[in-house]
Amino acid sequence: MLDPQAQELLKLIQDRGVPAVETQTPTDARESYRARRLFTQPDPPPIWGVRDHTVATPQANFLVREYQPTDRDGGPVRPALVYFHGGGWTIGDLDTHDTLCRTLSLETGYVVVSVDYRMGPEHRFPAAYEDCVAAFQWTVRHAEALGIDPQRIAVGGDSAGGNLAAAVALGLRGQAVSPAYQLLIYPAVDMHCSAPSHTHNGQGYLLTKNSITWFVGNYLSQPQDAADWRASPLLAKSHADLPPALVLTAGFDPLRDEGLQYADALSQAGVPTEYICFERQIHGFITMGRVLRESHTAVSLCAQSLRRALG
């Protein structure tokens, strides 16, 4: 059964004639997504420190946002989470996921670094992946200034951000400093979009087959990119020796089955993995705490898993 609060939200969206994302230009879709957060997201909780930084690479300059839950005041170094926002590699930014990142920082007591990676269609694959790798490496280099332990840095993200987090963990596997944990929230892990839930949940639950086609079309440079593990982490030749993971999915999400497939691939490769499905929820629910109570449960669950994993 679909969560009654999710039913009410979907009916309101339909009654108000909110345009489907694929009918908009990327610019309009981004503005709509920013505006919608004021209705669905809780107010951003106060936090001790928020600061933006510029990451410079040979390819581009982009922003990351640092969240400090409390004053360190000479205290011990903390674990950290490098977070990649969702939005189909096309929409979303530091502000659309500000409340979530603040809450994760406060509930864990960890530093969170949120990444404003380049997006399509202006910057196609593998630009976002390259930026996310660079953001993790920037965090490692600046660990002392950020007050964090470079050996206890997790990567995480929702939807497209979950895809990027999984890809970063694969890309940095075996490095001297690599991610210590993966927080994968309804991740997109196979750009072929052929899992059964893409059909079963492809219409009527906010994220649709048509919108997924639009997002993927904005991101990939060419159809062959779908076979690249940096775009489709599920297709990597091996998932061994990756960091422990939490994979969280939603029951009425087109991405549900590929999230389960990824959790199974990690487990089969010997990676300690937890899989939890919020059976009554829709894609995107974790940021919608103003209108969906189960959002708060999911965020706290993510924080608890991070605390257990990173200590």
Secondary structure, 3 states (H helix, E strand, C coil): CCCHHHHHHHHHHHHCCCCCHHHCCHHHHHHHHHHHHHHHCCCCCCCCEEEEEEEECCCCEEEEEEEECCCCCCCCCEEEEEEECCCCCCCCCCCCCHHHHHHHHHHHCCEEEEECCCCCCCCCCCHHHHHHHHHHHHHHHCHHHHCEEEEEEEEEEECHHHHHHHHHHHHCCCCCCCCCEEEEECCCCCCCCCCCHHHHCCCCCCCCHHHHHHHHHHHCCCHHHHHCCCCCHHHCCCCCCCCCEEEEEECCCCCHHHHHHHHHHHHHCCCCEEEEEECCCCCCHHHCCCCCHHHHHHHHHHHHHHHHHHC
